[in-house]
Amino acid sequence: MTYTVESTDSFRKEIKKYKKHSELLKELDNKIQRLQIDPYNVGKRLSGILLH
């Protein structure tokens, strides 16, 4: 199952500050992997509809 996640303008603006911080990017990659395995039981509540 594949989901499309749209980032907000504020997220894109903030992430640019950290793009050279490999530890942060590694954590984001780990979160994405966990979401791919079980998107319904990872993290906090999601807003919007999950499209697949």
C-alpha positions as CSV (number, residue, x, y, z in Angstrom):
1,M,0.0,0.0,0.0
2,T,1.4,3.4,-0.9
3,Y,0.3,6.7,0.6
4,T,0.9,10.2,-0.6
5,V,1.9,12.6,2.2
6,E,1.7,16.3,1.3
7,S,3.9,18.6,3.4
8,T,2.9,22.1,4.3
9,D,4.8,25.2,3.3
10,S,5.8,25.8,6.9
11,F,7.2,22.2,7.1
12,R,9.2,22.7,4.0
13,K,10.6,26.0,5.2
14,E,11.6,24.5,8.6
15,I,13.1,21.3,7.1
16,K,15.5,23.3,4.9
17,K,17.2,24.5,8.1
18,Y,18.0,20.9,9.1
19,K,18.8,19.3,5.8
20,K,22.5,18.9,6.7
21,H,21.7,17.3,10.1
22,S,22.0,13.6,9.3
23,E,20.6,12.6,12.7
24,L,17.3,14.4,12.1
25,L,17.0,13.0,8.6
26,K,17.8,9.5,9.9
27,E,14.9,9.8,12.5
28,L,12.5,11.0,9.7
29,D,13.5,8.0,7.6
30,N,12.8,5.7,10.6
31,K,9.4,7.3,11.1
32,I,8.6,6.9,7.4
33,Q,9.6,3.2,7.6
34,R,7.4,2.6,10.6
35,L,4.5,4.4,8.9
36,Q,4.9,2.2,5.8
37,I,4.7,-1.0,8.0
38,D,1.7,0.1,10.1
39,P,0.3,3.6,9.3
40,Y,-2.6,3.2,11.7
41,N,-0.6,2.7,14.9
42,V,2.3,5.0,14.5
43,G,2.6,8.5,15.9
44,K,-0.2,10.9,16.7
45,R,-3.5,11.5,15.1
46,L,-3.4,12.2,11.4
47,S,-5.4,15.0,9.8
48,G,-7.1,14.5,6.5
49,I,-7.9,11.4,4.5
50,L,-5.3,8.8,3.7
51,L,-5.2,8.2,0.0
52,H,-3.9,5.0,-1.5
